[in-house]
C-alpha cells in the first residue's frame, strides 16, 4: 500500500463502502442519517413512519416499503466535507446473501452495524466472513446505545472473540439506556453530547484537554464522570490503540458508539471514514491488477436492477469504475460481446432519484440503463480484453417449479424469469425433459419477492410449487465426457440462463455417485460470473 504513487486528488477523495448488519440492527436508519449529513436529503424518514413523504429513501421497491426491509442493494453518492462518499446499501435479510456477496466485491471498506443489546448476530458473522475473504477494512458502529445495552467491555470482547479481529475504541459511551448522554471521542479528545429533544439535530461537541479537564464536570454528572474516567483508563491499558495500517490490512476495526435514530455518533463515524478509510483500491482481473490511477477507463457490473421505473421496462446495470476518468458519451468496449457501447445516459443515484452523471472517477458507482446487454460480471473497458475475477454465483439452496396460473401467459413468464436470472435475483433452470422452469434461490423469502415482482411488474400471477430436486451443481469437464454423461442422465439435467449445463440432484448420494462413476467430470457449487 505504501509504495503506490499518489492518486489524482479527485480519485483520492473518493470513499466507496457498504454497510453490513443483521436485520433490524438499524442499518437503514444509519444510511438515512448519512444522507442527511451529506446534505442529500432534508429530513430523514423513519422506516416505519406513516405516509409516503417519510418513506425511507434507500428502499424503493414496493415490498421493501411494506415490510421495512432492504431487499435490493442501491447505491448512493453524496459529498461530505471535501470527500465524495459512494455508499452501497446491502440487503440485511439473510435470504439475500448472494446479492450482498456481490455488492461487497464493488467496495473498498465496510461498516458493520451492531445492536448494543444483541451484539454479534449470525448474519453479521456470515457477512463479516465475506469481508474477511476480500481483506476489506471494517469500521464498527455499535447502535442503539440509547436503549438498554450491554456492558461496553462485554460488547468489545464478543467482537474480538467471535470475529477474531482486534477492536480499538474510537469513542467511549457515557452511560447507557436512559442514562446515555453521549460519548468521549478517544481519537480527538472531545466530548460529544446527545440532544434527545430533536432527533435531526447534530450533537453538540465540547473540546477538552484530557479526562482531568475541569470542564467535564460542567457537562457530566459526578457518578458518570467517575465511571468514564475509570473505564477509559482500563480501555487504554487493555485494548490496542488504533493503528491505521492494521485497520487497512483488515486486522483491526475501530468502534464508535451511538444511536442512529437520534443522529448521535453518526457524524463521528463519517469523520472516521473520511480520515482513515481507504482510497479506491486496485481491482483484480484475470490477467493483471488494475490500478485506479491508470488513464484508460475500466469498470465491472456487480448488480443489475430491472424495472426500477415500472413505467418503463428499463434495467440499470450498476458499474464500479476501477480506473480512469469517465465522461458522459464515452464509447466503451463491452468485453463479452466485443462490441462498442456509447454510454450516453449514465446515472448517479441518490436513492430513487437519479441524475445524469456528466463525469465519474475510479471508485465511483454509476448506473448504465440498457435493454439486457449488460450482465453481472461484465467488464467495460477502452478496448482491453479484461476479465474481472472474484464475482461469485452460488448454487441455490432451495428449488421450486414455477407456473403461470393463466396458461396463455406462459411465454411472457419465460421472459420475466430470464430477466430476473440476468439480474441475479434467482437462478432459472430449463429442464431438458418436460416443460416449465425450475427456479432456485438462496433463501425462502426470495420466492415471495419474485412472485410479488412478477405480478406487479409483468401482470402475471404465478404459483411456486415444490420440486423433486433439492440442489443444483454446475457440470464441467471435457466436452465428449460431458455429452456422454448428458445422454444417460437427461432426467436430471437442465440449462441455466447462460446455457451452461446444470445437474439437479435429490440427495447428496446423487452427487457422490456421479463423482465416483465419472471421475473426469467436476460438479461445482459456485461459478465465476465471468465472460
C-alpha positions as CSV (number, residue, x, y, z in Angstrom):
1,X,0.0,0.0,0.0
2,X,2.8,2.4,0.9
3,X,4.9,2.4,-2.3
4,X,2.0,3.2,-4.7
5,X,2.1,6.5,-6.5
6,X,-0.1,9.3,-5.2
7,X,-3.6,9.2,-6.6
8,X,-5.0,12.2,-8.5
9,X,-6.9,14.3,-5.9
10,X,-10.3,13.6,-7.5
11,X,-9.8,9.8,-7.0
12,X,-8.1,10.2,-3.6
13,X,-11.2,11.9,-2.2
14,X,-13.5,9.0,-3.0
15,X,-14.6,6.7,-0.3
16,X,-16.6,3.7,-1.5
17,X,-18.1,1.5,1.2
18,X,-21.0,-0.7,2.1
19,X,-23.0,-1.1,5.4
20,X,-23.5,-4.6,6.6
21,X,-25.7,-5.7,9.5
22,X,-28.1,-8.3,10.9
23,X,-31.7,-7.4,10.1
24,X,-33.0,-4.7,12.5
25,X,-29.7,-3.5,13.8
26,X,-30.5,-0.1,12.4
27,X,-28.7,-0.2,9.0
28,X,-31.4,1.7,7.0
29,X,-31.7,4.4,9.7
30,X,-27.9,4.9,9.6
31,X,-28.0,5.1,5.8
32,X,-30.6,7.8,6.2
33,X,-28.6,9.9,8.6
34,X,-25.5,9.6,6.3
35,X,-27.7,11.2,3.5
36,X,-28.9,13.8,5.9
37,X,-25.4,14.9,6.9
38,X,-24.3,14.7,3.3
39,X,-26.9,17.2,2.5
40,X,-28.6,14.8,0.2
41,X,-32.0,14.8,1.9
42,X,-33.6,17.4,4.1
43,X,-35.4,15.2,6.5
44,X,-34.8,11.6,7.4
45,X,-37.9,9.4,7.1
46,X,-38.3,6.7,9.7
47,X,-38.6,3.3,8.2
48,X,-42.0,2.7,9.8
49,X,-43.2,6.3,9.8
50,X,-46.6,6.9,8.2
51,X,-47.2,8.4,4.8
52,X,-45.4,8.5,1.5
53,X,-43.5,11.6,2.4
54,X,-41.5,9.8,5.1
55,X,-40.6,6.6,3.3
56,X,-37.0,5.6,3.7
57,X,-35.1,7.0,0.7
58,X,-33.0,3.9,0.0
59,X,-35.8,1.4,0.0
60,X,-37.8,2.0,-3.2
61,X,-39.2,-1.5,-4.1
62,X,-42.8,-1.8,-3.1
63,X,-42.1,-4.9,-1.0
64,X,-39.3,-3.2,0.9
65,X,-41.6,-0.3,1.9
66,X,-44.4,-2.6,3.0
67,X,-42.1,-4.8,5.1
68,X,-39.5,-2.2,6.2
69,X,-36.6,-4.4,4.9
70,X,-34.0,-3.5,2.3
71,X,-34.2,-6.2,-0.4
72,X,-32.2,-4.7,-3.3
73,X,-28.8,-3.1,-2.9
74,X,-29.0,0.5,-4.1
75,X,-26.0,2.8,-4.5
76,X,-25.9,6.4,-3.3
77,X,-23.4,9.2,-3.9
78,X,-23.0,12.4,-1.9
79,X,-20.4,14.8,-0.6
80,X,-19.3,15.1,3.0
81,X,-16.8,17.8,3.6
82,X,-14.1,17.5,1.0
83,X,-14.8,13.8,0.4
84,X,-17.1,12.0,-2.0
85,X,-19.0,9.1,-0.4
86,X,-20.3,6.3,-2.5
87,X,-22.5,4.3,-0.2
88,X,-23.8,0.9,-1.3
89,X,-26.7,-0.3,0.7
90,X,-26.8,-4.1,1.1
91,X,-29.8,-6.3,2.0
92,X,-29.6,-7.2,5.6
93,X,-32.0,-10.1,5.4
94,X,-30.2,-13.4,5.3
95,X,-32.3,-14.6,2.4
96,X,-30.5,-12.2,0.1
97,X,-26.9,-13.0,1.0
98,X,-25.9,-13.6,-2.6
99,X,-26.7,-10.1,-3.6
100,X,-24.7,-8.9,-0.7
101,X,-21.7,-11.0,-1.5
102,X,-21.6,-9.4,-5.0
103,X,-22.1,-5.9,-3.6
104,X,-19.0,-6.4,-1.4
105,X,-16.9,-7.0,-4.5
106,X,-17.5,-3.4,-5.5
107,X,-16.5,-1.6,-2.3
108,X,-13.2,-0.7,-0.6
109,X,-14.4,-0.9,3.0
110,X,-17.4,-1.9,5.1
111,X,-19.2,-0.5,8.1
112,X,-20.5,-3.2,10.4
113,X,-23.6,-2.2,12.4
114,X,-24.1,-4.0,15.7
115,X,-27.0,-3.7,18.1
116,X,-25.8,-2.6,21.6
117,X,-28.1,-5.1,23.2
118,X,-27.7,-8.1,20.9
119,X,-24.1,-7.9,20.0
120,X,-22.8,-10.1,17.1
121,X,-25.6,-12.0,15.4
122,X,-25.5,-14.9,12.9
123,X,-26.0,-12.8,9.7
124,X,-23.3,-10.3,10.9
125,X,-20.9,-13.2,11.2
126,X,-21.7,-14.5,7.7
127,X,-21.2,-11.1,6.1
128,X,-18.1,-10.5,8.1
129,X,-16.6,-13.7,6.7
130,X,-17.1,-12.4,3.2
131,X,-15.3,-9.2,4.1
132,X,-12.5,-11.4,5.5
133,X,-12.1,-13.2,2.2
134,X,-11.6,-9.9,0.5
135,X,-9.5,-8.4,3.3
136,X,-11.9,-5.4,3.4
137,X,-11.1,-2.8,6.1
138,X,-14.1,-2.8,8.6
139,X,-15.4,0.1,10.8
140,X,-17.8,-0.9,13.5
141,X,-20.7,1.2,14.7
142,X,-22.4,0.0,17.9
143,X,-26.0,1.3,17.6
144,X,-29.0,1.7,19.9
145,X,-27.0,2.9,22.9
146,X,-30.0,4.9,24.0
147,X,-31.8,1.7,24.8
148,X,-30.7,-0.8,27.4
149,X,-27.3,-2.0,26.1
150,X,-24.7,-4.5,27.3
151,X,-21.5,-3.6,29.1
152,X,-19.1,-1.9,26.7
153,X,-16.2,-4.2,27.5
154,X,-18.5,-7.2,27.0
155,X,-19.5,-6.0,23.5
156,X,-15.9,-5.4,22.5
157,X,-14.9,-8.9,23.9
158,X,-17.6,-10.5,21.9
159,X,-16.5,-8.9,18.7
160,X,-12.9,-9.9,19.3
161,X,-13.7,-13.5,20.2
162,X,-16.4,-14.1,17.5
163,X,-14.8,-12.4,14.6
164,X,-11.1,-12.8,15.6
165,X,-10.3,-9.2,14.9
166,X,-8.6,-6.5,17.2
167,X,-11.1,-3.8,18.3
168,X,-9.8,-0.3,19.0
169,X,-12.4,2.0,20.7
170,X,-12.7,5.3,18.7
171,X,-15.3,6.6,21.2
172,X,-16.4,5.5,24.6
173,X,-20.1,5.7,25.7
174,X,-21.1,7.7,28.8
175,X,-24.0,5.8,30.5
176,X,-26.4,3.6,28.6
177,X,-30.1,3.2,28.1
178,X,-32.0,6.1,29.7
179,X,-28.7,7.3,31.2
180,X,-26.9,7.5,27.9
181,X,-25.9,11.1,27.4
182,X,-23.1,10.9,24.9
183,X,-19.6,9.7,24.1
184,X,-16.0,10.7,24.8
185,X,-14.1,10.8,21.4
186,X,-10.9,8.9,22.2
187,X,-9.1,9.8,18.9
188,X,-9.6,13.6,19.1
189,X,-10.1,14.1,22.9
190,X,-13.6,15.6,22.6
191,X,-16.9,15.3,24.5
192,X,-19.9,14.6,22.3
193,X,-23.2,15.3,24.0
194,X,-26.5,13.9,22.6
195,X,-29.6,16.0,22.3
196,X,-32.7,13.8,22.9
197,X,-35.2,16.5,22.2
198,X,-34.5,16.8,18.5
199,X,-33.7,13.7,16.5
200,X,-32.4,15.5,13.5
201,X,-30.2,17.9,15.4
202,X,-26.4,17.4,15.3
203,X,-24.9,16.6,18.7
204,X,-23.0,19.4,20.5
205,X,-19.2,19.0,20.8
206,X,-17.0,20.2,23.6
207,X,-13.3,20.2,23.1
208,X,-11.4,19.2,26.3
209,X,-7.8,18.5,27.2
210,X,-7.8,15.0,28.6
211,X,-10.1,13.4,31.2
212,X,-8.8,15.6,34.0
213,X,-10.2,18.8,32.4
214,X,-12.4,20.6,34.9
215,X,-14.8,21.5,32.0
216,X,-16.0,17.9,32.1
217,X,-17.8,18.4,35.5
218,X,-19.9,21.2,34.0
219,X,-21.4,18.7,31.5
220,X,-21.4,15.3,33.2
221,X,-23.0,14.1,36.5
222,X,-20.3,13.1,39.0
223,X,-21.1,9.4,39.1
224,X,-21.0,9.1,35.3
225,X,-17.8,11.1,35.1
226,X,-16.0,8.9,37.6
227,X,-17.2,5.8,35.7
228,X,-16.0,7.3,32.4
229,X,-12.5,8.0,33.8
230,X,-12.1,4.5,35.2
231,X,-13.4,2.8,32.1
232,X,-11.3,4.8,29.7
233,X,-8.2,4.2,31.8
234,X,-8.9,0.4,31.7
235,X,-9.6,0.5,28.0
236,X,-6.3,2.2,27.3
237,X,-4.5,-0.5,29.2
238,X,-6.4,-3.5,27.9
239,X,-7.3,-2.7,24.4
240,X,-5.0,-1.9,21.5
241,X,-4.7,1.7,20.3
242,X,-6.0,2.5,16.8
243,X,-3.4,1.7,14.1
244,X,-4.4,2.8,10.6
245,X,-2.2,0.3,8.8
246,X,-3.5,-2.6,10.8
247,X,-7.1,-1.4,10.0
248,X,-6.4,-1.1,6.3
249,X,-5.0,-4.6,6.2
250,X,-8.2,-5.9,7.8
251,X,-6.8,-7.0,11.2
252,X,-8.3,-4.2,13.3
253,X,-11.6,-2.5,13.5
254,X,-12.2,0.9,15.2
255,X,-15.6,1.0,17.0
256,X,-17.8,4.0,17.5
257,X,-20.8,4.0,19.9
258,X,-24.0,5.9,19.2
259,X,-27.7,6.0,18.4
260,X,-28.5,6.4,14.7
261,X,-32.1,7.3,15.3
262,X,-31.1,10.2,17.5
263,X,-28.5,11.2,14.9
264,X,-25.8,10.6,17.5
265,X,-22.3,9.2,16.8
266,X,-23.1,9.2,13.0
267,X,-21.0,12.3,12.2
268,X,-18.0,10.9,14.1
269,X,-18.3,7.7,12.2
270,X,-18.4,9.6,8.9
271,X,-15.4,11.6,10.0
272,X,-13.6,8.3,10.7
273,X,-14.3,7.0,7.1
274,X,-13.1,10.3,5.7
275,X,-9.9,10.5,7.8
276,X,-8.9,6.8,8.0
277,X,-10.9,5.0,5.3
278,X,-9.2,3.5,2.2
279,X,-9.0,5.4,-1.1
280,X,-10.1,3.5,-4.2
281,X,-8.1,0.3,-4.3
282,X,-6.6,-1.7,-7.2
283,X,-9.0,-4.3,-8.6
284,X,-8.1,-7.9,-9.6
285,X,-8.6,-9.0,-13.2
286,X,-7.6,-12.4,-14.6
287,X,-4.5,-11.1,-16.4
288,X,-3.3,-8.3,-14.1
289,X,-4.1,-5.9,-11.3
290,X,-5.8,-2.7,-12.4
291,X,-4.7,0.4,-10.5
292,X,-7.2,3.3,-10.1
293,X,-4.8,5.9,-11.4
294,X,-4.5,4.3,-14.8
295,X,-5.7,6.6,-17.6
296,X,-8.0,4.2,-19.6
297,X,-11.4,3.8,-18.1
298,X,-12.3,0.3,-16.9
299,X,-15.2,-1.0,-14.8
300,X,-17.3,-4.1,-14.0
301,X,-21.0,-4.7,-13.5
302,X,-21.7,-6.1,-10.0
303,X,-25.5,-5.7,-9.9
304,X,-28.4,-5.5,-12.4
305,X,-31.7,-4.0,-11.3
306,X,-34.6,-4.5,-13.5
307,X,-37.7,-2.3,-13.6
308,X,-36.5,0.4,-11.3
309,X,-39.1,2.6,-13.0
310,X,-42.1,0.3,-13.5
311,X,-43.5,2.6,-16.3
312,X,-40.5,1.8,-18.5
313,X,-39.2,-1.7,-18.8
314,X,-35.7,-0.5,-18.1
315,X,-32.8,-2.2,-16.5
316,X,-29.9,-0.5,-14.8
317,X,-26.5,-2.1,-14.6
318,X,-24.5,-0.9,-11.6
319,X,-20.9,-0.4,-12.6
320,X,-18.0,0.1,-10.3
321,X,-15.3,2.1,-12.1
322,X,-11.9,0.5,-11.5
323,X,-9.7,3.1,-13.2
324,X,-9.6,6.3,-15.2
325,X,-11.8,9.4,-15.6
326,X,-15.1,8.6,-17.3
327,X,-17.0,11.3,-19.2
328,X,-20.6,11.1,-20.4
329,X,-20.9,9.9,-24.0
330,X,-17.7,7.9,-24.0
331,X,-17.5,4.8,-26.1
332,X,-16.6,1.8,-24.1
333,X,-16.0,-1.8,-25.3
334,X,-18.3,-4.4,-23.8
335,X,-15.7,-7.2,-23.4
336,X,-18.1,-10.2,-23.5
337,X,-19.7,-9.2,-26.9
338,X,-16.6,-7.3,-28.1
339,X,-19.0,-4.5,-29.2
340,X,-18.6,-0.8,-28.5
341,X,-21.2,0.8,-26.4
342,X,-21.8,4.6,-26.3
343,X,-22.6,5.4,-22.7
344,X,-24.9,8.4,-23.3
345,X,-27.1,8.4,-20.2
346,X,-25.1,7.1,-17.2
347,X,-26.8,7.9,-13.9
348,X,-25.7,8.7,-10.4
349,X,-28.0,7.7,-7.7
350,X,-29.5,9.4,-4.8
351,X,-31.6,6.5,-3.7
352,X,-34.6,6.5,-6.0
353,X,-33.7,9.9,-7.6
354,X,-31.3,9.7,-10.4
355,X,-29.3,12.4,-12.1
356,X,-27.3,12.2,-15.2
357,X,-23.6,11.7,-14.5
358,X,-21.5,14.1,-16.6
359,X,-18.3,12.5,-15.3
360,X,-17.2,9.9,-12.8
361,X,-13.8,8.7,-11.5
362,X,-12.3,5.4,-10.4
363,X,-14.1,4.3,-7.2
364,X,-17.4,5.8,-8.3
365,X,-20.5,3.7,-8.9
366,X,-22.6,4.6,-11.9
367,X,-25.8,3.1,-13.3
368,X,-26.0,2.4,-17.0
369,X,-29.6,1.9,-18.4
370,X,-29.7,-0.8,-21.0
371,X,-32.0,-3.4,-22.5
372,X,-30.4,-6.5,-21.3
373,X,-26.9,-6.3,-22.9
374,X,-25.1,-5.9,-19.6
375,X,-25.0,-8.8,-17.1
376,X,-23.4,-9.3,-13.7
377,X,-19.6,-9.8,-14.1
378,X,-19.4,-8.0,-17.4
379,X,-16.3,-5.7,-18.0
380,X,-16.4,-2.4,-19.7
381,X,-13.0,-1.0,-21.0
382,X,-11.5,1.2,-23.6
383,X,-10.6,-1.7,-25.7
384,X,-8.5,-4.0,-23.4
385,X,-9.9,-7.6,-23.1
386,X,-10.1,-7.6,-19.3
387,X,-11.9,-10.2,-17.2
388,X,-12.6,-9.2,-13.6
389,X,-12.4,-12.1,-11.2
390,X,-14.0,-12.8,-7.8
391,X,-17.6,-12.1,-8.6
392,X,-19.3,-15.4,-7.5
393,X,-22.5,-17.1,-8.4
394,X,-23.7,-19.6,-5.8
395,X,-25.7,-22.8,-6.3
396,X,-29.2,-22.2,-4.9
397,X,-30.2,-24.0,-1.7
398,X,-33.9,-24.1,-2.5
399,X,-35.6,-25.2,-5.8
400,X,-39.2,-24.9,-6.8
401,X,-41.1,-25.2,-10.1
402,X,-43.0,-22.1,-11.3
403,X,-46.2,-22.0,-13.4
404,X,-48.3,-19.1,-14.6
405,X,-51.8,-19.6,-13.3
406,X,-53.0,-18.4,-16.8
407,X,-51.6,-20.8,-19.4
408,X,-51.9,-18.0,-22.1
409,X,-49.2,-16.1,-20.3
410,X,-46.5,-18.9,-20.3
411,X,-44.5,-17.2,-23.0
412,X,-44.4,-13.9,-21.0
413,X,-43.4,-15.8,-17.9
414,X,-40.3,-17.1,-19.6
415,X,-39.3,-13.5,-20.5
416,X,-39.8,-12.4,-16.9
417,X,-37.8,-15.3,-15.5
418,X,-34.9,-14.6,-17.8
419,X,-34.9,-11.0,-16.8
420,X,-34.7,-12.0,-13.1
421,X,-32.0,-14.5,-13.8
422,X,-29.8,-11.9,-15.5
423,X,-30.4,-9.5,-12.7
424,X,-29.1,-12.2,-10.4
425,X,-32.3,-12.3,-8.3
426,X,-32.7,-16.0,-8.9
427,X,-31.3,-18.9,-10.8
428,X,-33.6,-20.2,-13.6
429,X,-33.1,-23.7,-14.9
430,X,-34.8,-25.1,-18.0
431,X,-35.1,-28.9,-17.6
432,X,-34.0,-30.9,-20.7
433,X,-37.2,-33.0,-20.4
434,X,-40.7,-31.6,-19.8
435,X,-41.9,-28.1,-19.8
436,X,-41.9,-25.4,-17.2
437,X,-39.0,-23.9,-15.3
438,X,-37.2,-24.6,-12.0
439,X,-36.3,-21.6,-10.0
440,X,-33.5,-21.7,-7.5
441,X,-32.9,-19.2,-4.7
442,X,-30.6,-18.9,-1.6
443,X,-33.4,-18.0,0.9
444,X,-37.2,-18.7,1.1
445,X,-38.2,-15.1,1.2
446,X,-36.9,-14.7,-2.3
447,X,-39.8,-16.8,-3.7
448,X,-42.2,-14.3,-2.2
449,X,-40.3,-11.4,-3.6
450,X,-40.2,-13.0,-7.1
451,X,-43.9,-13.8,-7.1
452,X,-44.7,-10.3,-6.0
453,X,-42.5,-8.7,-8.6
454,X,-43.7,-10.9,-11.5
455,X,-47.2,-10.0,-10.5
456,X,-46.5,-6.2,-10.2
457,X,-44.1,-5.7,-13.0
458,X,-45.4,-8.1,-15.6
459,X,-49.0,-8.6,-14.6
460,X,-48.6,-12.4,-14.4
461,X,-50.0,-14.2,-11.4
462,X,-47.7,-17.2,-10.7
463,X,-47.6,-20.2,-8.4
464,X,-44.5,-21.7,-7.0
465,X,-44.7,-25.5,-6.2
466,X,-42.3,-27.9,-4.5
467,X,-39.8,-29.6,-6.8
468,X,-38.4,-33.1,-6.5
469,X,-34.9,-31.7,-6.7
470,X,-33.1,-30.2,-3.7
471,X,-29.9,-28.8,-5.1
472,X,-28.1,-27.9,-8.3
473,X,-24.5,-28.3,-9.4
474,X,-22.7,-26.9,-12.5
475,X,-21.1,-29.6,-14.6
476,X,-17.7,-29.1,-16.1
477,X,-15.2,-31.4,-17.9
478,X,-14.0,-32.5,-21.4
479,X,-16.8,-32.0,-24.0
480,X,-17.1,-35.6,-25.1
481,X,-17.4,-36.8,-21.5
482,X,-20.0,-34.2,-20.7
483,X,-22.0,-35.1,-23.8
484,X,-21.9,-38.8,-22.9
485,X,-23.0,-38.0,-19.4
486,X,-25.8,-35.8,-20.7
487,X,-27.2,-38.6,-22.9
488,X,-27.6,-41.0,-19.9
489,X,-28.8,-38.5,-17.3
490,X,-31.4,-36.4,-19.2
491,X,-34.0,-36.5,-16.5
492,X,-31.6,-34.8,-14.1
493,X,-30.2,-32.1,-16.4
494,X,-31.1,-28.5,-17.1
495,X,-29.6,-25.4,-18.5
496,X,-29.1,-22.1,-16.7
497,X,-29.8,-18.8,-18.4
498,X,-26.3,-18.7,-19.8
499,X,-26.8,-22.1,-21.4
500,X,-24.4,-23.9,-19.0
501,X,-25.2,-27.4,-18.1
502,X,-26.6,-28.0,-14.6
503,X,-27.1,-31.3,-12.8
504,X,-30.2,-31.3,-10.5
505,X,-29.9,-33.6,-7.5
506,X,-32.3,-35.1,-5.0
507,X,-29.8,-36.4,-2.5
508,X,-26.1,-36.0,-1.6
509,X,-25.9,-39.6,-2.7
510,X,-26.5,-38.5,-6.3
511,X,-23.5,-36.2,-6.2
512,X,-21.3,-38.8,-4.7
513,X,-22.4,-41.4,-7.3
514,X,-21.5,-39.0,-10.2
515,X,-18.1,-38.2,-8.7
516,X,-17.5,-41.9,-8.3
517,X,-18.7,-43.1,-11.8
518,X,-17.5,-40.0,-13.8
519,X,-14.1,-39.1,-12.4
520,X,-13.4,-36.8,-15.4
521,X,-16.4,-34.5,-14.6
522,X,-16.5,-31.8,-11.9
523,X,-19.7,-30.8,-10.1
524,X,-19.3,-27.3,-8.6
525,X,-21.4,-25.3,-6.3
526,X,-20.2,-21.9,-7.5
527,X,-19.5,-20.5,-10.8
528,X,-17.4,-17.4,-11.5
529,X,-19.6,-14.8,-13.2
530,X,-17.1,-14.1,-15.9
531,X,-17.3,-13.7,-19.6
